[in-house]
């Protein structure tokens, strides 16, 4: 029984790893979009903070 569970576990791990590798480019693109959005938001805030001082 434990041997069967071990085989199932290893197969599930392989499938999960394949899924991560297949989706890695999309995940990376999404992370880059989030980072870029944060950068733009910071720039907007810094510009608005600077314009208030004028």
C-alpha positions, 0 to 999 in steps of 0.5 A: 500500500505505501509503495503504491502511495509513493508511486502516486505521490511521485507521479503527482509531483512530476505532473505539478513540476511539468505544470509549473514549467509550462506556465512559468512564462505566463506567470513571469509575464504577470509578475512583470506587469505587476512590477511595472504597474507598481513602478508607474504608481510610485512615479505618479505619486512622486510627481503629485507630491512634487507638484504640490510643493510648487 
